[in-house]
Amino acid sequence: MRVRKAVFPAAGLGTRFLPATKAMPKEMLPLVDKPIIQYGVEEALAAGCDQIIIVTGRGKTAIEDHFDQSYELEQLLEEKGKTELLTIVRQISDMIHVAYVRQKQAMGLGHAVLMARELVGDEPFAVLLADDVISGPVPCLKQRIKAFEATQSSIIATQQVDGPAISAYGVIDGSPVRSGKFNGRLHNIKNLVEKPKWEEAPSNQAIIGRYILTPEIFKALDRTPLGAGGELQLTDGLRLLLKKEKVYGYNFEGVRHDTGDKLGFLKATVEFALQRKDLGSGLRDYLKTLKL
């Protein structure tokens, strides 16, 4: 089975970034000059996905507009001879085949995934949370697609987190697969534990917002009871899926930027700007002048 479709849950309210997200989707907040959801879409394309499914909600039309054609803007740029900007704008609308499905009420990540069921169909698919922007020489999703091709099983992205910080994450209970070509990065999962106490964490492998899931997850989510706050949690659905088929964790190579957190967003903005040829040297010189 080949992974062709990537689902982006984008119906959340983004309350941590109020008042900025009162009228703007948090997925459209820019890292330098590119909205965070575009980083995830480009990652999916680089991994070979050719169909993007975005689960939206009320007030999220800016996402649809961003990936749509803008005739007036393109005409204006063309008339003014701004060919470089025109190319950038056209690349955004030309990059993907995108479909949208509405999540009328924000009822958890599992519910958002379930909303994409008809568009996904009976095939494996990826889920990417836009808040997690991951940089590295090989796209995070591409690494896990290679693992999926070898296992034909659901793959959860993990990251090593040591110390008390592990309590902020879901954590896998599993063991590394010693054989094969993945250098101990692939883990057999026995269970998933949500935000355990540091001293009770079953491992140091924290769950990150990248998944490859088999279509059996939809049946599992159908049977999953609602959790706290009346939400359907993907982690609970994955626990049920484990009773029927194997699920693996994959400790990816790369750097994760948590843009769903204000401090993480600021750090990511600085780091991405420093990597830019047009901004890096000027920003670096400015930072050196600060009395910290």
Secondary structure, DSSP 8 states (H G I E B T S, - for coil): ----EEEEE-----GGGTTTTTTS-GGG-EETTEEHHHHHHHHHHHTT--EEEEEE-TT-HHHHHHTS--HHHHHHHHHTT-HHHHHHHHHHHHS--EEEEE-SS---HHHHHHHTHHHH-SS-EEEE-TTEEEESSS-HHHHHHHHHHHH-SEEEEEEE--GGGGGGSEEEEEEE--SSSSTT-EEEEEEEEES--GGG-S-SEEEEEEEEE-THHHHHHHH----GGG---HHHHHHHHHTTS-EEEEE-SSEEEETTSHHHHHHHHHHHHHT-TTTHHHHHHHHHHS--
